[in-house]
């Protein structure tokens, strides 16, 4: 039988995979978007639809991954999805067609979801078997690191007059290097094979309902600012000078967010951690449009980055604990896929809505304040999740 790598090596393999497929493959669109909008050109509505297509792909991918239809080796799914993510990222440089952009971003979104669900389940399982589940924060920290890397790549290339197409190609090259590293760091191991479909007779624990709804509202609430913050900064003359650093701030803040909110969850309960993070994020999202000072917008970006990956990780950890503690047990992909699907639905609606409203009103103020309100509602729903569910005593009914 194949032997599993060390838990630290597994965690870093997950870190690199998440940095490549999420931080770069998925979120590099945000810092590149201002360059594309000026040259292609793209309207706010077109930019929002392209972003929404990526999130639609993420939704579809999460639904597929959450069923038993995609059975087989989870490591293989991760590697193939990461490879296709790299390919679709590079292909963005080869067209100026909005429909083609949408198709490529859709495919990239499917790949992101597959890596998120299969990769997270695989890394969680290996770390749990090794007795090191707390190393999962390294896995999720890859997203923030990838976001910071994407900001540095785009800003550096933009400073030497490399246009949006070159920025997409460079991002794909970085993703290809990451793919090679993941192949090396994550060899095949025991227990990598995901089970097949079970016939769909199992029921979803009712305690998942408020978590799932909260997760969906959170997806809507974070994504508008996460998609358009670079454009918002460029369109505001008084803060245009921070365009090159705003996404870097978001990414750097995201790196530590998983460890922070997981720590809070261990002490106050996961439901409280999620609720507090949603409130903090709501303040950050509102700050980016209520104030036109650089300090306020940078603070808002930091609050966004410092919360949204933490909420994602704590929510996925909670869903996994519920799956493993249920009477049926088994592969946690089903509940992971459920909350990732809710998240995907929220973040699919967000960019399309905000792009449409921004084109009508001439600003992102109304969409951003709507997102902030959604985050407050998400916080309230999170607090409805039962304490026995999030505290590790999930067998209690």
C-alpha positions in Angstrom: 0.0 0.0 0.0 1.1 3.6 -0.6 2.3 5.5 2.4 1.0 9.0 3.2 3.4 11.9 3.4 4.1 13.8 6.6 1.2 16.0 7.9 3.3 19.2 7.4 4.0 18.2 3.8 0.4 17.5 3.2 -0.6 20.9 4.7 1.9 22.7 2.5 0.7 20.8 -0.6 -2.8 22.0 0.2 -1.5 25.5 0.8 0.1 25.6 -2.7 -2.9 24.1 -4.4 -5.2 26.6 -2.8 -2.8 29.5 -3.6 -2.8 28.5 -7.3 -6.4 27.6 -8.0 -8.1 30.1 -5.7 -5.7 32.9 -4.9 -4.4 33.2 -8.5 -6.6 31.1 -10.8 -9.8 32.5 -9.3 -9.1 35.9 -7.7 -6.4 37.3 -10.1 -9.3 38.6 -12.2 -9.8 41.4 -9.5 -6.4 43.1 -10.0 -6.4 42.5 -13.7 -9.9 43.8 -14.3 -9.1 47.5 -14.4 -6.5 46.9 -17.1 -9.0 44.8 -19.1 -11.8 47.3 -18.6 -9.7 50.1 -20.1 -8.4 48.2 -23.1 -10.8 45.5 -24.2 -13.0 47.5 -23.1 -15.5 46.1 -20.5 -18.5 47.9 -19.0 -19.4 47.3 -15.3 -22.2 45.0 -16.4 -19.9 42.9 -18.7 -17.3 42.7 -16.0 -19.9 41.5 -13.5 -21.3 38.9 -15.9 -17.8 37.5 -16.5 -17.2 37.3 -12.8 -20.7 35.7 -12.3 -19.9 33.0 -14.9 -16.8 32.1 -12.8 -19.0 31.8 -9.7 -21.6 29.8 -11.6 -18.9 27.4 -12.5 -17.9 27.3 -8.9 -21.5 26.5 -8.0 -21.8 23.7 -10.6 -18.5 22.2 -9.6 -19.3 22.2 -5.9 -22.7 20.5 -6.6 -20.9 17.8 -8.6 -18.2 17.3 -6.1 -20.7 17.1 -3.2 -22.5 14.2 -4.8 -21.2 10.7 -5.2 -21.1 11.1 -9.0 -17.5 12.1 -9.1 -16.0 9.0 -7.5 -12.4 7.8 -7.8 -9.1 9.1 -6.6 -9.4 12.5 -4.9 -5.7 13.3 -5.5 -6.3 12.8 -9.3 -9.3 15.1 -9.2 -7.2 17.8 -7.5 -4.4 17.5 -9.9 -6.5 17.5 -13.1 -8.7 20.4 -11.8 -5.6 22.4 -11.0 -4.1 21.7 -14.5 -7.3 22.8 -16.2 -7.4 25.9 -14.0 -3.9 26.8 -15.2 -5.0 26.3 -18.8 -8.1 28.4 -18.6 -6.1 31.2 -16.8 -3.6 31.3 -19.7 -6.3 31.1 -22.3 -7.8 34.4 -21.0 -5.0 36.1 -22.8 -5.9 34.7 -26.2 -9.3 36.4 -26.8 -11.1 39.7 -26.5 -14.6 38.1 -26.7 -16.8 38.6 -23.7 -18.6 35.3 -24.3 -15.2 33.5 -24.5 -14.1 35.2 -21.3 -17.3 34.0 -19.6 -16.8 30.4 -20.8 -13.2 30.3 -19.7 -14.1 31.8 -16.3 -16.9 29.3 -16.0 -14.5 26.4 -16.6 -12.0 27.9 -14.1 -14.8 28.2 -11.5 -15.6 24.5 -11.9 -11.9 23.7 -11.3 -11.8 25.9 -8.2 -14.7 24.1 -6.6 -13.3 20.7 -7.4 -10.0 21.5 -5.8 -11.7 23.2 -2.8 -14.0 20.2 -2.1 -11.8 17.3 -3.0 -8.6 18.9 -1.9 -10.0 20.1 1.5 -11.6 16.6 2.2 -8.3 14.9 1.3 -6.1 17.2 3.4 -8.5 17.1 6.3 -8.6 13.3 6.3 -4.8 13.0 6.1 -4.2 15.5 8.8 -6.9 13.9 11.1 -5.4 10.4 10.6 -2.0 11.9 11.5 -3.4 13.5 14.6 -2.6 17.0 13.3 -6.0 18.5 12.3 -5.0 22.0 13.4 -2.6 22.2 10.5 -5.6 22.8 8.3 -5.1 26.5 8.7 -1.9 26.2 6.6 -4.0 24.7 3.8 -6.5 27.6 3.8 -3.8 30.2 4.2 -2.8 29.4 0.7 -5.8 31.5 -0.6 -4.6 34.7 1.0 -1.0 34.1 -0.1 -2.1 33.5 -3.7 -4.2 36.6 -3.6 -1.2 38.6 -2.4 1.0 37.0 -5.0 -1.6 37.9 -7.7 -1.5 41.5 -6.6 2.3 41.6 -6.7 2.4 39.9 -10.2 -0.1 42.3 -11.7 1.3 45.4 -10.1 4.9 44.5 -11.1 3.9 43.8 -14.7 1.7 46.9 -14.9 4.6 49.0 -13.7 6.7 47.9 -16.7 3.8 48.4 -19.2 2.9 44.7 -19.5 -0.8 44.7 -20.4 -3.7 42.5 -19.3 -2.9 39.7 -21.7 0.6 39.3 -20.4 -0.7 39.4 -16.9 -2.9 36.5 -17.5 -0.1 34.5 -19.1 2.3 35.3 -16.2 -0.4 34.2 -13.7 -0.8 30.9 -15.6 3.0 30.3 -15.6 3.0 30.7 -11.8 0.1 28.3 -11.6 2.0 25.7 -13.7 4.9 25.9 -11.3 2.5 25.4 -8.4 1.0 22.3 -10.1 4.5 20.7 -10.3 5.1 21.4 -6.6 1.7 19.9 -5.6 2.5 16.7 -7.6 5.8 16.4 -5.8 4.5 17.2 -2.3 1.3 15.2 -2.4 2.1 11.6 -3.5 -0.7 9.0 -3.6 -1.7 7.8 -0.2 -4.0 5.3 1.5 -7.6 6.4 1.6 -7.4 8.7 -1.4 -10.4 7.1 -3.1 -13.7 8.8 -2.7 -16.8 6.6 -2.4 -19.4 6.3 -5.1 -23.0 7.6 -5.0 -25.1 6.0 -2.2 -28.5 6.4 -3.9 -29.3 9.8 -2.3 -31.5 8.4 0.6 -29.6 10.1 3.4 -31.0 13.2 4.9 -29.3 16.5 5.6 -29.0 17.2 9.4 -31.4 20.1 10.2 -28.6 21.9 12.0 -27.0 22.4 8.6 -29.9 24.7 7.5 -28.9 28.0 9.3 -25.2 27.3 8.5 -26.0 26.8 4.8 -28.2 29.9 4.6 -25.6 32.0 6.4 -22.9 30.7 4.1 -24.9 31.7 1.0 -25.5 35.2 2.3 -21.8 35.4 3.2 -20.9 34.5 -0.4 -23.1 37.3 -1.7 -21.8 39.7 1.0 -18.1 39.3 0.4 -17.9 38.9 -3.4 -19.0 42.3 -4.6 -16.1 44.1 -2.9 -13.7 41.2 -3.6 -14.5 41.5 -7.3 -14.7 45.2 -7.9 -12.5 46.8 -5.2 -9.7 47.5 -7.7 -12.1 49.1 -10.1 -13.7 51.1 -7.3 -10.4 52.5 -6.3 -9.4 53.4 -9.9 -12.7 55.2 -10.4 -12.2 57.4 -7.3 -9.6 60.1 -8.1 -8.8 60.8 -4.4 -7.7 57.2 -3.7 -6.6 56.1 -7.2 -3.0 56.0 -6.0 -3.6 52.9 -3.8 -4.9 50.8 -6.7 -1.6 48.8 -6.9 -1.7 47.9 -3.2 -5.3 47.5 -2.3 -5.5 43.9 -3.5 -2.2 43.2 -1.8 -3.6 44.4 1.5 -6.6 42.1 1.1 -4.4 39.1 0.3 -2.0 39.8 3.2 -4.8 40.1 5.7 -6.3 36.9 4.4 -3.2 34.8 5.2 -3.7 35.0 8.9 -7.5 35.0 8.9 -8.0 31.2 9.1 -5.7 30.8 12.1 -7.3 33.8 13.9 -11.0 32.8 13.4 -10.3 29.1 14.0 -8.7 30.2 17.4 -11.8 32.3 18.2 -14.0 29.3 17.3 -12.1 27.0 19.6 -12.7 29.4 22.5 -16.1 30.9 21.8 -17.7 28.3 19.5 -17.7 28.2 15.7 -21.1 29.9 15.4 -19.8 32.9 17.4 -16.6 33.0 15.3 -18.6 33.0 12.1 -21.0 35.7 13.3 -18.3 38.0 14.6 -16.3 37.6 11.4 -19.4 38.5 9.3 -20.0 41.6 11.4 -16.4 42.7 11.0 -16.6 42.1 7.3 -19.8 44.0 7.0 -18.0 47.0 8.5 -15.2 46.6 6.1 -17.4 46.3 3.0 -19.4 49.4 4.0 -16.2 51.4 4.7 -15.0 51.0 1.1 -17.9 53.0 -0.2 -18.9 55.3 2.6 -15.5 57.0 2.8 -13.3 58.2 0.0 -10.1 58.4 2.1 -7.2 56.0 1.3 -6.9 55.0 5.0 -10.6 54.0 5.2 -10.6 52.0 2.0 -7.3 50.3 3.0 -8.8 49.4 6.3 -12.0 48.1 4.6 -9.9 46.0 2.4 -7.9 44.6 5.4 -11.2 43.8 7.2 -12.5 42.0 4.1 -9.3 40.0 3.7 -9.0 39.3 7.4 -12.4 37.6 7.6 -13.6 36.0 4.4 -11.2 33.1 4.3 -11.6 32.5 8.0 -15.4 32.2 7.6 -14.9 29.8 4.8 -12.5 27.6 6.8 -14.6 27.6 10.0 -17.7 26.8 8.1 -16.1 23.9 6.2 -14.6 22.5 9.3 -18.0 22.7 11.0 -19.7 20.9 8.2 -17.1 18.2 8.1 -17.4 17.6 11.9 -21.2 17.2 11.4 -20.7 14.7 8.6 -18.3 12.6 10.6 -20.5 12.7 13.7 -23.7 11.7 11.9 -25.2 8.2 12.2 -24.2 7.6 8.6 -20.7 9.0 8.7 -18.6 8.5 5.6 -17.1 10.9 3.1 -17.7 14.5 4.2 -17.8 15.7 0.6 -21.6 15.8 0.7 -22.0 18.4 3.4 -18.9 20.3 2.2 -20.4 20.4 -1.3 -23.7 21.6 0.2 -22.3 24.7 1.9 -19.8 25.4 -1.0 -22.9 25.3 -3.3 -24.7 27.8 -1.1 -21.6 29.9 -1.1 -21.3 29.6 -4.9 -24.9 30.7 -5.4 -24.4 33.8 -3.3 -21.2 34.8 -5.0 -22.7 34.1 -8.5 -25.6 36.5 -7.8 -23.4 39.2 -6.3 -21.2 40.3 -9.3 -24.1 40.2 -11.8 -26.3 42.3 -9.4 -23.6 44.8 -8.5 -22.4 45.2 -12.1 -25.9 45.9 -13.3 -26.8 48.4 -10.5 -23.4 50.1 -10.7 -23.9 50.7 -14.5 -27.3 52.3 -13.7 -26.3 54.4 -10.7 -22.7 55.1 -11.6 -21.2 53.7 -8.4 -20.9 50.6 -6.3 -22.4 52.2 -3.2 -25.8 50.6 -3.3 -24.5 47.1 -4.1 -21.9 47.3 -1.4 -24.3 48.5 1.3 -26.7 45.7 0.2 -23.8 43.3 0.7 -23.0 44.7 4.1 -26.6 44.1 5.1 -26.5 40.5 3.9 -23.4 39.9 6.0 -25.3 41.2 9.1 -28.1 38.8 8.3 -25.6 36.0 7.8 -24.2 36.7 11.3 -27.7 36.3 12.8 -28.2 33.0 11.1 -24.9 31.7 12.2 -25.9 32.3 15.8 -28.8 30.0 15.3 -26.5 27.0 14.8 -26.7 24.9 17.9 -23.8 25.0 20.4 -23.6 21.2 20.6 -23.2 21.2 16.8 -20.1 23.5 16.8 -18.5 22.5 20.0 -17.7 19.0 19.0 -20.7 17.4 20.8 -22.5 16.9 17.6 -24.0 13.5 18.5 -26.5 15.3 20.8 -29.9 15.9 19.2 
